[in-house]
Amino acid sequence: MRSGQHVQLSRQETVQRGGVHSGAQVVALVVGLAYLILGAAALGKTGFGSHDVFHPNATVIGLHHTPLLGMLEFGYGVVMLLAAITAATARRLVGLLGVVALAFGVLVLVRVPSFDRWFASRHANGWLFVVTGGIGLLAAIFSPDTRVYRNTVRRAGDGDLEPAAAPLDVVEPPAPRIDERVTRR
């Protein structure tokens, strides 16, 4: 067979492609979108001025906000959405952000005096942070990484033609060396 000739293939080939997914990615996506929307709505109502990030106060969906809290929620949502990109980053970053939100919520609930001035947050805000932080932390700890595979079967021989491989040159192995001084007995 000459180079450049085509032969019809009659074999079947299975290609396996896959990836890893985690439940933490779903949690990161949902929580990230929720905080992104909440932060944007808070900034829309309070406005943003670099001269005073503590005023004015506004209520969004029953939650009290300052521009600073709106910016923090918006940024938290963006980082959560970034965490949803891969399973490895989702579990680590969602766990870390869950701890941060949980701690922030506890500080709001115990009424740290400076938090009232900076964030104008109330108990409802604190419970939101505690619940979403707890969900994120639980998702990071307990959501398993799931490997998803997709098998693709390619069949050759249904009119698919591929160029034939060039013939290989046959090379014989070298003959063993014989010592010429060996004498026969």
Secondary structure, DSSP 8 states (H G I E B T S, - for coil): --TT-EEE---EEEEEEEEEEEHHHHHHHHHHHHHHHHHHHHHHHH---TT-SS---EEETTEEE-HHHHHHHHHHHHHHHHHTSSHHHHHHHHHHHHHHHHHHHHHHHTT-HHHHHHH---HHHHHHHHHHHHHHHHHHHH--EEEEEEEEEEE--SS-EEE----------------TT----
